[in-house]
């Protein structure tokens, strides 16, 4: 696979890892019986101490709501962009033959933890990281590293070959022709 192809595949893997991080924190919040606690902590970091408060009864409230939606969209975009960059770096550093074993997963997990921390710290508050807890951050980003390497290894798998039938046609042609 070319360098560009590996970079594209890495960006895909980074997006899968970013989605895995978001979904994992959502599930952890449900297990702790604190639905959307992580989202509240991160929105508080990104949107100030008030978090998400919508007042659509006035023009100023509508503008504030649109501004809040814009900041959430930017924060989410930065999250996926940073994880996409982690995926690209991982895909380029570990080519198809060197993705086996434990080392690529550890490197990807460390890079995912750095990416997540940078995204949250870039939002202006390290307090959000403290409220999540270091164990949860590391565990979820280790899972993201597994997802990232798994997605890259899935892309390295060869396509299954269709065996020709006795009459010379391939399996799907025979099924369509019958």
ChimeraX attribute file (.defattr): number of C-alpha atoms within 10 A of each C-alpha:
attribute: neighborCount
match mode: 1-to-1
recipient: residues
	/A:1	10
	/A:2	8
	/A:3	12
	/A:4	11
	/A:5	12
	/A:6	24
	/A:7	20
	/A:8	17
	/A:9	22
	/A:10	27
	/A:11	26
	/A:12	20
	/A:13	31
	/A:14	34
	/A:15	24
	/A:16	20
	/A:17	32
	/A:18	29
	/A:19	16
	/A:20	20
	/A:21	26
	/A:22	16
	/A:23	13
	/A:24	19
	/A:25	20
	/A:26	17
	/A:27	15
	/A:28	18
	/A:29	17
	/A:30	13
	/A:31	10
	/A:32	9
	/A:33	10
	/A:34	12
	/A:35	15
	/A:36	15
	/A:37	18
	/A:38	19
	/A:39	17
	/A:40	17
	/A:41	22
	/A:42	27
	/A:43	22
	/A:44	19
	/A:45	22
	/A:46	23
	/A:47	21
	/A:48	14
	/A:49	11
	/A:50	10
	/A:51	16
	/A:52	16
	/A:53	11
	/A:54	14
	/A:55	12
	/A:56	13
	/A:57	8
	/A:58	9
	/A:59	10
	/A:60	11
	/A:61	14
	/A:62	14
	/A:63	14
	/A:64	16
	/A:65	17
	/A:66	14
	/A:67	13
	/A:68	19
	/A:69	15
	/A:70	12
	/A:71	16
	/A:72	17
	/A:73	12
	/A:74	13
	/A:75	20
	/A:76	14
	/A:77	12
	/A:78	18
	/A:79	23
	/A:80	22
	/A:81	18
	/A:82	22
	/A:83	32
	/A:84	27
	/A:85	21
	/A:86	28
	/A:87	33
	/A:88	23
	/A:89	18
	/A:90	27
	/A:91	28
	/A:92	19
	/A:93	13
	/A:94	19
	/A:95	16
	/A:96	16
	/A:97	8
	/A:98	11
	/A:99	19
	/A:100	14
	/A:101	8
	/A:102	9
	/A:103	12
	/A:104	20
	/A:105	22
	/A:106	16
	/A:107	16
	/A:108	28
	/A:109	26
	/A:110	18
	/A:111	23
	/A:112	31
	/A:113	22
	/A:114	17
	/A:115	23
	/A:116	23
	/A:117	17
	/A:118	15
	/A:119	20
	/A:120	23
	/A:121	17
	/A:122	14
	/A:123	20
	/A:124	15
	/A:125	16
	/A:126	15
	/A:127	15
	/A:128	22
	/A:129	19
	/A:130	11
	/A:131	12
	/A:132	17
	/A:133	11
	/A:134	11
	/A:135	9
	/A:136	14
	/A:137	20
	/A:138	17
	/A:139	15
	/A:140	24
	/A:141	27
	/A:142	23
	/A:143	19
	/A:144	31
	/A:145	31
	/A:146	20
	/A:147	24
	/A:148	33
	/A:149	27
	/A:150	18
	/A:151	19
	/A:152	25
	/A:153	18
	/A:154	11
	/A:155	15
	/A:156	16
	/A:157	9
	/A:158	7
	/A:159	7
	/A:160	6
	/A:161	7
	/A:162	9
	/A:163	11
	/A:164	13
	/A:165	12
	/A:166	8
	/A:167	7
	/A:168	10
	/A:169	13
	/A:170	14
	/A:171	14
	/A:172	13
	/A:173	12
	/A:174	13
	/A:175	9
	/A:176	7
	/A:177	8
	/A:178	6
